[in-house]
């Protein structure tokens, strides 16, 4: 097959999938948005890449206003035109559209329908609910009208996709409620790239470079956006302010990182250390520098999002501390597999208490890290995942 995989932010696991599909003999064009502010996977061509793989960055050549709704909406529509143009030139049999805002996704799906190209919707987040909630808070009745538009648009995209891949069974009742035939829906949970995150020693180049040796480190790495509460990270720094042997390290950029920089200045939070996003090749040492790896998700995001950074944390073999809605898939995995402690997102005292326990109890922390790595080794093999995706893409091709 001739395939396009569109992954808007450029994460690590989708490019691994593209490489695996190309290794299975397919021609694959992997597209991503280079202007989007997010941690990225290994998107540069490699000497061992399969000959059928092409990786292409799409850029608007101007700053992307992530938190300005009007400018972001206009930019996403402009991006959608770039995306469709790239797909038109490539002439694929099937497109896998994932991790995309709804306007570009709709433009891409309409183009595929007009050309008889199979389309698979990779359902990573239920964006319509998220947009509706954010805009109601910001814009009141006008926001509600815009939010309803995006909820209707998303549901229409689901119904008109040849196949859908959902990352959690929690999405199945929502899809069924809105008229998506169960036979077209497949559940494949997200994964992390095990080979890219080998277990590394706590004392490593990254730790030494940033003064983390001899410290107990609570580490948050990744996006801090509207569905994450950075105040919890400030609370950790506050709680350990009198511990010269503890560092709260946050590796992020954007609105949440800006909030933490202001709290650090205003409160003198000496135990809080802030770094920008780091190159993908430093990720193993970065994560290994932490004793406890932190994940956040707001209460109202629990129904539409699953924080995938938990999966990278598992590969690193470190204990996970989560403030996540209890019913969310990530919280359920942390509890069932035993690779950390999790509290509801509004429970700041419980979050701090769990952090204190993981810092203090070496045995609990080390066992959680071992269990996380064991879960990753059991669950993240790319071969079976690529085989399932290949079958789904072929089914969409035949429907297209």
Secondary structure as the mmCIF struct_conf table of DSSP 4:
data_model
#
loop_
_struct_conf.conf_type_id
_struct_conf.id
_struct_conf.beg_label_comp_id
_struct_conf.beg_label_asym_id
_struct_conf.beg_label_seq_id
_struct_conf.end_label_comp_id
_struct_conf.end_label_asym_id
_struct_conf.end_label_seq_id
STRN STRN1 UNK A 2 UNK A 7
TURN_TY1_P TURN_TY1_P1 UNK A 8 UNK A 9
HELX_RH_AL_P HELX_RH_AL_P1 UNK A 12 UNK A 23
TURN_TY1_P TURN_TY1_P2 UNK A 24 UNK A 25
STRN STRN2 UNK A 27 UNK A 33
TURN_TY1_P TURN_TY1_P3 UNK A 34 UNK A 35
BEND BEND1 UNK A 36 UNK A 36
BEND BEND2 UNK A 38 UNK A 38
BEND BEND3 UNK A 44 UNK A 44
TURN_TY1_P TURN_TY1_P4 UNK A 47 UNK A 48
TURN_TY1_P TURN_TY1_P5 UNK A 51 UNK A 52
STRN STRN3 UNK A 53 UNK A 58
BEND BEND4 UNK A 61 UNK A 62
TURN_TY1_P TURN_TY1_P6 UNK A 66 UNK A 67
HELX_RH_AL_P HELX_RH_AL_P2 UNK A 69 UNK A 90
BEND BEND5 UNK A 93 UNK A 93
STRN STRN4 UNK A 94 UNK A 98
BEND BEND6 UNK A 99 UNK A 99
HELX_RH_AL_P HELX_RH_AL_P3 UNK A 102 UNK A 115
TURN_TY1_P TURN_TY1_P7 UNK A 116 UNK A 116
STRN STRN5 UNK A 118 UNK A 123
BEND BEND7 UNK A 124 UNK A 124
HELX_RH_AL_P HELX_RH_AL_P4 UNK A 127 UNK A 139
TURN_TY1_P TURN_TY1_P8 UNK A 140 UNK A 140
HELX_RH_AL_P HELX_RH_AL_P5 UNK A 141 UNK A 160
BEND BEND8 UNK A 162 UNK A 162
STRN STRN6 UNK A 163 UNK A 166
BEND BEND9 UNK A 167 UNK A 168
HELX_RH_3T_P HELX_RH_3T_P1 UNK A 169 UNK A 171
HELX_RH_AL_P HELX_RH_AL_P6 UNK A 172 UNK A 177
TURN_TY1_P TURN_TY1_P9 UNK A 178 UNK A 179
HELX_RH_3T_P HELX_RH_3T_P2 UNK A 182 UNK A 184
STRN STRN7 UNK A 185 UNK A 187
HELX_RH_3T_P HELX_RH_3T_P3 UNK A 194 UNK A 196
BEND BEND10 UNK A 197 UNK A 197
BEND BEND11 UNK A 202 UNK A 203
HELX_RH_AL_P HELX_RH_AL_P7 UNK A 205 UNK A 209
TURN_TY1_P TURN_TY1_P10 UNK A 210 UNK A 211
TURN_TY1_P TURN_TY1_P11 UNK A 213 UNK A 214
BEND BEND12 UNK A 215 UNK A 215
STRN STRN8 UNK A 216 UNK A 221
BEND BEND13 UNK A 222 UNK A 222
TURN_TY1_P TURN_TY1_P12 UNK A 226 UNK A 227
BEND BEND14 UNK A 228 UNK A 228
TURN_TY1_P TURN_TY1_P13 UNK A 230 UNK A 230
HELX_RH_AL_P HELX_RH_AL_P8 UNK A 231 UNK A 239
TURN_TY1_P TURN_TY1_P14 UNK A 240 UNK A 242
TURN_TY1_P TURN_TY1_P15 UNK A 244 UNK A 245
STRN STRN9 UNK A 246 UNK A 251
BEND BEND15 UNK A 254 UNK A 254
HELX_RH_AL_P HELX_RH_AL_P9 UNK A 255 UNK A 267
TURN_TY1_P TURN_TY1_P16 UNK A 268 UNK A 268
TURN_TY1_P TURN_TY1_P17 UNK A 270 UNK A 271
STRN STRN10 UNK A 272 UNK A 275
HELX_RH_3T_P HELX_RH_3T_P4 UNK A 280 UNK A 282
HELX_RH_AL_P HELX_RH_AL_P10 UNK A 283 UNK A 288
TURN_TY1_P TURN_TY1_P18 UNK A 289 UNK A 289
BEND BEND16 UNK A 291 UNK A 291
STRN STRN11 UNK A 292 UNK A 296
HELX_RH_3T_P HELX_RH_3T_P5 UNK A 299 UNK A 301
TURN_TY1_P TURN_TY1_P19 UNK A 302 UNK A 304
TURN_TY1_P TURN_TY1_P20 UNK A 308 UNK A 308
HELX_RH_AL_P HELX_RH_AL_P11 UNK A 309 UNK A 316
TURN_TY1_P TURN_TY1_P21 UNK A 317 UNK A 317
STRN STRN12 UNK A 319 UNK A 323
TURN_TY1_P TURN_TY1_P22 UNK A 326 UNK A 327
BEND BEND17 UNK A 328 UNK A 328
HELX_RH_AL_P HELX_RH_AL_P12 UNK A 329 UNK A 337
TURN_TY1_P TURN_TY1_P23 UNK A 338 UNK A 338
BEND BEND18 UNK A 339 UNK A 339
STRN STRN13 UNK A 340 UNK A 343
TURN_TY1_P TURN_TY1_P24 UNK A 345 UNK A 346
HELX_RH_AL_P HELX_RH_AL_P13 UNK A 348 UNK A 360
HELX_RH_AL_P HELX_RH_AL_P14 UNK A 362 UNK A 379
HELX_RH_AL_P HELX_RH_AL_P15 UNK A 382 UNK A 399
#
